[in-house]
Amino acid sequence: MRFETKTIHGIRKGKKRELWGTNVNFASTFPVAEFGVTQEFEYSRVSAPTRNELEEILAALENGKYGYAFSSGMATTTSVFTMFKAGDHIILGQDIYGGTYRIVHDIYSKFGLEYTFVDTTDLDNIRNAIKENTKAIFIETPSNPLLDVTDMRGVVELAKEHNLITIADNTFMTPYLQKPLDFGIDIVIHSATKFLSGHHDLLAGVAITNDEGLAEKIKFSQVAAGALISPFDSWLLMRSLKTLKLRVEAAQRNAEKLIEFFQSHDAVDKIYYPTLDTNKGKKIHESQATGGGSVFSFTLKDDSKVKTFFESLNVALFAASLGGAETLVTHPSTITHAEMPDEEKEARGFTNSLIRIAVGFENIDDLIEDFKQALEK
């Protein structure tokens, strides 16, 4: 099945005619049919009907065999990282979501996990950071918030040379625009709160893999730690997936037109987007993704006007998330990456003048008019 058909019909089995998006089971426990015999559903933290259906369709969309749904994107990252132990070393991109930085720097470091942040757009930086105790490479491509591009094929080749696990956060692209497993990435994660949900009304995360051994470790953490998505949120997410292609395409069209407007405005200094000629990873991105997505960042020439800009928006909303119908504008330095030390933010380019826009699918003329008046103010 092609992508949009798969989002609607992808987990039907044989002649089964039920509409899977209408099925929701709230049970927390299930009667045991026969003493001493294990059954599929016994206790919902271990296995639950609605969550299982969600996990199956999410895995299918990423061309994966095993999918595991969690209560948030960070619950996913946290659970995946439980497969590492004290003394292990992980390499991560330096331009990375603030929550990922926080969980590694402030929490897992207390348990002896070692880490190094590098610019993963240059594979030599990754190669030079590999140590005897290195176990994994964690990337975002495009990255958050500078939309830098990492060569997934190159990362996989390097990882295989050193027997390392590769993990890719695919939140910005969604499986519609990019499928990291197809390039050999071991584990793909999403904050399903974003595009997969698409309506700013639930929290969720997912990890997907084709490796049975890694799947067992992720499943163990899911069951043991219990950071699970609820049956109702599973149902909401399955319903949302049916329109994923339509939503991603509409938002991407708006983003491309909005970027054209920003490029011509005197108040704008620099724009960050995967398929712009100014992005050194443009060709790599176009070789591993089918579009640039609907998130871009830009800097104002006068950073004293940042507050005025945010306060002047009437259609776009000042909020921290992305991937929904509404266009959201956020300030990485004080919102999504606020807990990074100032020197770390400056080193990564998360300046006060940097603004991230997650474009929705309002009428594009209304969006352009809104940003025009805000920039002029």
Number of C-alpha atoms within 10 A of each C-alpha: 8 8 17 17 11 16 23 20 17 18 16 15 9 6 6 9 9 10 10 19 20 11 14 18 15 12 14 14 14 13 9 13 10 8 6 7 7 10 13 10 17 17 15 21 19 17 16 22 17 25 26 16 20 28 21 19 23 29 22 20 20 24 17 23 16 24 26 24 30 27 22 21 25 21 23 26 23 19 23 22 19 15 12 16 14 12 15 16 22 25 24 24 24 21 27 25 17 19 17 17 19 16 15 20 16 12 13 19 15 11 11 14 18 20 20 17 17 18 19 27 24 15 17 12 15 21 15 9 17 20 13 8 11 20 20 23 25 21 27 26 29 27 24 23 28 25 25 24 26 24 20 26 17 13 25 20 15 19 20 13 8 15 13 19 18 25 26 21 24 23 27 26 24 26 25 20 17 24 22 27 21 15 16 16 23 22 25 26 26 28 26 27 25 23 27 31 26 23 17 15 12 18 21 26 26 29 30 29 25 21 13 11 9 18 21 12 15 25 19 17 19 22 15 12 14 16 21 23 25 21 22 16 20 29 21 19 26 26 19 19 24 19 16 22 19 11 20 26 17 18 24 20 17 23 26 20 14 20 19 12 13 20 14 9 12 11 17 16 15 14 22 22 27 28 20 15 11 12 17 14 23 18 15 17 23 15 13 19 20 13 18 24 29 28 29 24 22 21 20 20 15 12 14 11 15 19 12 14 18 19 12 16 20 15 16 21 16 16 15 15 17 26 30 23 19 19 25 21 23 21 25 24 23 13 12 19 23 16 16 18 10 14 10 13 20 13 11 15 15 24 17 19 21 24 24 24 25 27 30 27 21 16 9 17 11 13 22 19 14 16 21 16 13 18 21 12 13
